[in-house]
């Protein structure tokens, strides 16, 4: 198999680009919990001098207009290729006097800023929810955009009265997830709403990286930074969460402690929302405790691997990281950086910057995703917008 198959690669699947010579030279993709996916894609192509300065950009159709749906495939091998579905948000033209110069053509670089398929959820809304559970709210909002909601069945089922005032649907869902200690993750046209320890990985493969510092061995962990300490904010703080509820009818003030955080030494109070009963206080405390479940954090730069995704596990090992860092970590942020050489694939580079977390200083107690239901739906293009082909029964 040619070396290009295993080298870093990025291809534009949709829309079909013009036949003129053009190629992707760089890609920076950013993913995080509770955030829209954002990709910066740099395309280099030759502008014929026979056309006007605007003709080669507009008339030939080489410049993708704002709002154009785009489908990318990137990775570093046939078993690591993943898809990105999104829209052109903006573009900028980068040129300098030092660029390569030719008689018949001018080399021009265009960098597109792409946003994920959830970018339509940024319009502000005004509405109210009566006696609705967080899972019902999330399913209703997602299906309105024809996105597939993948919600953990065992999430909080408490029904609540809630008003959405001058707030976008995505921000509303993100705040709702944070309130109940849940994690919101976007995967193209699928939205996951789960507990932080639930693994979103569907396959059995876990990307592994090592830092051995042995002469002659090429390490796949380039940098690693972890601060360990239960009371250290830079390394993640383990908190004992307490909440109080005041019942106006009985005039009783009840105190509750989140069971998952009862053993922590550092005490905080869940006071973001009022509690009218001990049940509500317990719910507030549990949500605040769950939101900080991955309290051990580390940052690393590793060899590029398209399987490194938010909500998936990675394996880190090697004496260069110390004894407590070895093992499984949960990915919370991931940035993929590719530089593609146009003629020699051996000169292409691919790296990932990740922020990972654990719920213990020496390990991760990940939960298998059997409670999420079927796998995420495939994506289709309809009327110029990306939609999930299956969004579930209403």
N, C-alpha and C positions, 0 to 999 in steps of 0.2 A: 504494500500500500504506500502511495507517495507520502513524503514527509509533510506536505501541506495538509494532509488529512489530520495529522496529530499536532500541527502547529496552531497557535492562536488564530482564530478566524472570525470574521463578522461579515454577514451577508444581508442585503436588503431583499426580502422576499416579496413584499408588497409596499408600495406600488412597483410595477415593473419599470426599471430605470431605462433611460434612452440608451441606444446602442453605442453612443460615443464613448471614448475612453474615459473612465472614471473608476475610482476605487476608494474604499474606506481606509483611512490611515490611522484613525484613533477612535476609541470608545471609552467613555467613563460612565458607568452605570451605578446608581446609588439606590439602596434599599434599606428600609428601617421599619421598626414597629410604629404603627400609627402614622404613617407618612405615605404620600403618593410616590410611586417609583419615578425617578428622573434619570434620563440618559442624555449625555452630550456626545454627538456623533459627528466626526469630521470626515468630510468627503473631499477628495482631491480630483480635479478633472481639468481637461484642456479646453480653453475657450478659443474657438477659431477666430482669427483676426478678420476674416471676411465678413463677420456679422457685427452689428452695432453693439455698443457696450451693454445695452439692455436686451438686445435680441438674443444673445447667447444665454442669458439668464431666464428670460420669460418665454420667448417664442418657441424655443426648442424644448421647453418643458423639463429642463434639467433641475431647476430650482423648485423644491417642494413647497407648496403654499402653506400658510398657517392653517391648522386644522386638518391637514391631510392625514388619513389613517396610515400607519406604518407598521410593518411586521419585520422584526429582526430575528436572526438566528445567530447565536455566538457560542463560543466554547473553545476547547483545545483538543478535541478528539471526537470521533463519532459517538462515543458513549457518554460524552459530557456536554453535548449541544443542548441548549435551552432556547425557548422562545421569549420574545418581548413584544407585546402588543401595546401600541400607544398612538399618540397624535403629535404632529409637529406644533410646537408651542411658539417657537421663534427661530430665527437664524441670524447668523452674522458672517460676514465675509472677512477673511483674514488674508492680508497680502502685504508684502514688503519689497523693497528695492533689491534685497539680496536673494529673492527667489530665483529659481532656474529660469533662464530666458531662451526662447526659441523664435525662429523666423515666422513660422506659420501659426503657432498657437501660443497662448499665455496660460501658465499654470496658476490655478486659483483654488483656494481652500475655502469651503463653506462648512461651518459648524452649526448643526441643528441642535436645538434643545427640545427634547421629547419628553412628554409627560405620559403617565400610564393611562390605562383604560378607565380609571376612576376619576379622571380629571373633570368629567361632567358633573361630579358631585360637589362642585365648589360654589354653586349658586346658593345664596342665602334663602332660607325658607322661614315661614311663620305658620306654625300649626301646634296642636296640642294632642297629647296621648292620654287617653283615659283608661285606667285599669288595664295597662299593657305591661307585659314582661319585657326585659331587655332583649331576649331572643326574638320575640314577636316584632318589636320595633326594628331590629336589625334586618329581619327577613323582609318586612314590608318595604323598607327603604331600598334594599338591594334589588328586590324584584321590580321596583319602579324604574330602575335603570337597566333592567335585564342582565343583572350580574348574579352570579351563583353564590348564595350565602351558605357557608360551611360552618355551622355553629355547634359547639360541643353540647350534646344533649343534656348533660348534667350541670349546665350553667345555672345561675341563680334564676329561679322561676317566680320570684316575688313580683306582684303586680303593683304598678306605681302610677301616680298622676304626674305628668311631666309636660312642660311647655317648651317649645322650640321657637325662640324669638330671635329673628335676624341672625340666624346661624346656619352655616352650610350643613348639608347632610353628612358630609365626611367628618367635619369638626364635631358635630353632634354625636356621631357614633364613637369617635375617639374619646370624647369626654365621658360618654356613657360607659365605655369599656373601662376607663381608668377608675371610674366611681365604684365599680363592682370588682375591681382587681382582675380584669380580663385583658387579653392582648388582642389587638386588631392588626392583622397582617394582610397585605394586598399581594395576590399572586395573579397577575394579568386580570382576567375577568372573574376571579374568585376572591371572596373576602372571608377570612377566617376570624372567628371570634371564639377564643378559647382561654383556658387558664395558662399562665406563663410557662408551666412545666410540661405542657402537652407538646409532643413532637409532631410536626407537620410532615415529616418524611414518610413517603409512601414506599420507597424501595428499601432493600436491606443494606444498601451501600452507605457507608459513612466515610466521607473524605478524611484521610489521615495525613498529618504533616509532622515532620521531625526536626529537631535541633540538637544534633549530636556533638557538634564541634570537634569531629574527628578529621584529621588531615586526609585529604583525598576524597572525602564524601561531600557531595553537594546537598546541603541542607535545604529543606523546603519551607522552613520557618525562617524568615529573614530578620524580623525583629519581634520581640515579645516583651510586654510590660504588664505586670500584675502587682497590685498592692493587696496584701493580706492583713486582715484585722477586722474584728466585728464592730469596732467603734470608729473605724477610719472611713470618712466619707469618700475619699478618693478610691478606695477599693471596694466600696459597697458597704452599707451599714445595716446590720441586722437589728431590727427594732421589735420591741415588745409593745404591741398596739393595744391600747385601752380605749373604751368608749363608754359614754353615759347616756342614758335615756330618761327623759322626764315625762311621766304620764300626768297630764293636767287633770284628768278625771279623778285619779286616786291620789294625786300629789305625792307620788313615790319616785324617788331618784334611784335608778338601778345602774349598776356598774357591771361591765363585761370585759373580758380579755380574750383576744383572738387565740384560739387553741394552738394554731401552728406557730405562733410567736411567743408562747408562754415562757419558753426557756431563755429568751434573750435578756441581756443585761441592761440594754438601753431602752428606756420607756418613752413612747410618744402617744399623743392622744388624737383620735380620729374625730376632729371637730369641724370638718368641711361641711357636713350636712347635719341638720338637727334630727334628733331621735325622739319619737313620741312614745316609745315603749322599749322594753328590753330586747324584743325581737329585732327592731330596727337598729338598735345599738349593736347587737351582735352582727347584723348584716354589714353595718358600716365598718366595724372593726375587722371583720373577715376580708372585706374588700381592700382596706388599706394594707392589711398584712399580705394579701396575695399579690398586690401590685409590686411589692418589693421582694418577691420570692427569689429572684435571681440576684441576690445581694452581693455575691462575689463577682467582680468584673475584671476583665483583662482586655487589652488591645494587642493585636498582632498583625504583622504583614506576612503573608504566606504566598506560596506559588499559586498562580491562577488556576482556579477550578470552578467551572460553571455550576457545579453541584452545591457550592457554598451559598445557601439561601437563608433568609430570615426564618426562624422557627425550626431549622434543621440542626442536627448535631454535627460536630466535627471532632476528630480525635487528635490530640496533641501529645507528643512524647519526645523524650530526649533529656539527657542530663543537663543540657544547656538551659533548661527552664526550671530546674529545681524539682524536688520530689512531689510537692503538693499540687503542681500544675499538670501533672501527667494524667491523661484520661479524657473523658468526654466533656464537651462544653456545648452550650446552646448559643446559636448565633442570634444576636439582637440587631446588629447593623452589619451591612456588607457593601463594600464599594469595589467594583471590578474595573481595573484599568488595563486597557490593551493599546499597544502601539504596533500597527501592522506595517511591515515592510512591503512595498509593492512588488518587488521582484525576487527577493531572497527571504523565504519564510524562516530561515534559521536566525535571522536578525530581528524577528518579531518578539515582543515581550508581553507578558501577561502576569499580573499580580493582583492580589486581593488584600484590602485593608478591612479588618473585621473587629467588631466589639462583641465579646462573648461573655456569658454569665453562667453561674452555678448557684445552687441553693445550699451547698455545703463547701467549706473551705478545701475539702479534699475530694470532691466528687459531685456528680449530677444525678438526681433521681428523676430522670425523664419518664413521662407517662406516654404509653403507646396510644396512637390516635384511633383506636377502634370505636371510640364514642363519637367520631365525626361523621359517620355515615359513608356514602359512596365517595369515590375519588372526585377531584375537581373536574368540572365540565370542560369540554373542548370549546374553542373560540371560533366565531364566525363573524363575517362582515356583512352588515345589513344597513342599507341607506347611509353609508359612509361612517357608521359607528360600529365599534367592536362590541359583541354581545356573547354571553355564555349560551351555548346551545340548549342547556338544561338548567333551569333555575328552581326546580322543585315544585311540588304541588302546592297550590294556594290553600 
